[in-house]
Amino acid sequence: MRRTNSKEVKAAVRNYLTEVAQGEELNTIKDIKDKFVNEYGWAVARLGERNACIEWLRGLGVGVDYSYYDITQLMAEWLDESTEEAEKWLDKRGDDLYWDLLVREILASK
């Protein structure tokens, strides 16, 4: 299992978000961040930037995967695990890490 702050995981998440951005007719992860600020920036004062961004993503502000199956497949790929290991991990801890990884890269974009 790779560490979530490894270069490989960060690069995989950035690549995924770039694909999502292009599917939304946006160009970069920064464009996703700008869309978040424009559509949901009002919630930052109430929830904090990280939690507001997670809530926005879960509301499908952009077309990220949200189903259990898709999250399991992505996490297995990103963390270099089998899908069975990823399923056990997600069953135990939930999907919070998935959303955290996405938000970390979105909010870090410049």
N, C-alpha and C positions, 0 to 999 in steps of 0.2 A: 504494500500500500504506500502510495506516495504521500508526502506531507502536503497539506492544503496550501502552504505558502511556498511550495517549490516552484521553480521556474517553469517546469513542465505543466503543472496544474494551472498556473496563471496564464500561460500561453494558450492552453486548451480552452479555458474559459473565454479569453479574449477572442480567439478564433470563432467560437460559438456565437458570441455576442456580435461579432462583425457580420456573420451570416444572418443573424436575426435582423440587424440593422438594414442590410441590403434587401432582405425580404419585405421590409417595411418602407422601402424606397428612401431610406436614410443612407448616409455614407459611412459613418463611423460610430464608435461607441460614444463619443462626445455628443453626437446628434441624439442618441438615446437619452443621455443625461439632460440635454437641453429640452427634449420633449417632456421628460419627467418634471423638470423645473417649471415649464410653461403650463402643464396640465395639473400638476399636483403640488407645486411649490407652496401653496397655501397651507398644506398639512405639516410642513416641516416644523413650524413653531409648536404645533400641538403634539407631534409624535417624535420629533427628532428626524434628522435627514435619513439615517439608515432605515429606521422603521417605516417612515413614510414611503421610501423607495420600495421596500419589500411589499408594502400594502398595494402600491401602485402596480408593481409587477404581478402580484397575485390577482389583481383585477384586470389583467391582460392589457396593460398600457402599451405593451409591445408583444409580439407573438412568440414569447418564450414557451418552452415545453412546461406543462403543469401536471400531466398525469403521472401516476405512480410508476407506470411502466417506463415512460420516457425519462423520468428523473433517474430511475434505477439504471437504465442503460447509459445515460450520460455520466452519472457518478462512477459507474464501473469503468468506463473509458477514461475519464479524467484521473481517477485515483489508481488506475492500473490494477483493478480487482476483477474477480469473476462476478457475473451478475448475481450469483447466489450469495456471495459475500456482501455485495452491495445491498441486496434485499434484507439480509439479516441486520446489517448496520442501520438501514432506513427504518426497519420495523422497531428497532430498539431506540433510536434517537430521533426519528421523524425526518422531515425534509428541510429542516432549518439550515443545515449546512449548504444545501443547494442554493437557497435564496441568498444566504450570506456571501457565497462565492460570486454570484452574479452581481450583487450590490457593491461588493468590494471593488470590482473592476469598473463598474459604471461610475461610481462616485470618484474613483481615482483618475478617471479620464480627463484629459486636458485639451 
